[in-house]
């Protein structure tokens, strides 16, 4: 096959995306056109072979289960109770509401793995409290959006399930590494919030309201249910008792059971949760099917081999490939949703990185960490629009400006994990049983 064919194929795809054609349709159309051009009607077999391979991927069964788990916890009010408990315990530290938001995002991530639930919950529950107490609005918005991204790196991460399925690596080990990156990000966010609050005391007031010790202890009962759910999901994965797919079933069951026991389950909550599950899963499956078709044709015309040879031939390849790959993911994140980036770029970048003797699990975690930036970088950052949808009175321009420091902080956290791979690999070695 001509060495220019894969380049032309990718250029055609990106051109269609820039023309605002939905990503799934752009992927399908490009795949079919190039498949027919190179193999005639046999090209359709190549296209649908990729889709068939995806359909037989057992790990993807976890997607609707984790989405349902997230939806029912959000809509039943469990998230609000968890925030109240954290507020009762940590509420008297300067900048505490922003710090609590980060902890809240981490915990929500460990219960669901879906960004829409985390950003919506933070915007609905925490943002009004911050406004009431006179917090600087840019700090409030930035910290909430950064915290809302954590569910996509803290297991059970939606993106990691998709990435693991495409790259053919253990989702359980990706989950373990995600704990390390998520911890680094949370520490970086909290350190920044604490330092910024200390230097801008007039813009971050201290909450003086005292909560009696008895009420603090009583509020801990709202932590028990979420803790059991987290333990059920992550514990079953990291001990090797269950695969991530089986653990998703455990999480969905425990979440539904907890909502029932608390007397919060209604027909509307169940129906709304199932509808959200259907919409999110259908969207992801369309993109994944199209991405699999694209990858099948792209590889068939020599695209993977061409990219591996090109990237590994760069000067100081072990360094330049990482920089190049990171910048590509960041750039695409400004225009394309994360699932589409995984489907398009994983078959292109990952073989080259692995060929340079980087650990495939470590790179998978770094790849997914870089995807977090796509949620809060304009113009297509989904997190920005989730927040705007709840806080309608906040101008979009202000939301854009508020996330700039936290985009930089995310980059810093990723660089730390690149420079010190043990921040990821320690968790993989000690927890990644699956």
Secondary structure, 3 states (H helix, E strand, C coil): CCCCHHHHHHHHHHHHHHCCCCHHHHHHHHHHHHHHHHHCCHHHHHHHHHHHHHHCCHHHHHHHHHHHHHHHHHHCCHHHHHHHHHHHHHCCCCCHHHHHHHHHHHHHHHHCCCHHHHHHHHHHHHHHHHHHCCCCHHHHHHHHHHHHHHHHCCCCCHHHHHHHHHHCCCHHHHHHHHHHHHHHHHHHHHHHHHHHHHHCHHHCCCCCCCCCHHHHHHHCHHHHHHHHHHHHHHHHHHCCCCCHHHHHHHHHHHHHHHHHHCCCCCHHHHHHHHHHHHHHHHHHHHHHHHHHHHHHHHHHCCHHHHHHHHHHCCCCHHHHHHHHHHHHHHHHHCCCCHHHHHHHHHHHHHHHHHHCCCCHHHHHHHHHHHHHHHHCCCCCCHHHHHHHHHCCCCCHHHHHHHHHHHHHHHHHHHHHHHHCCHHHHHHHHHHCCC
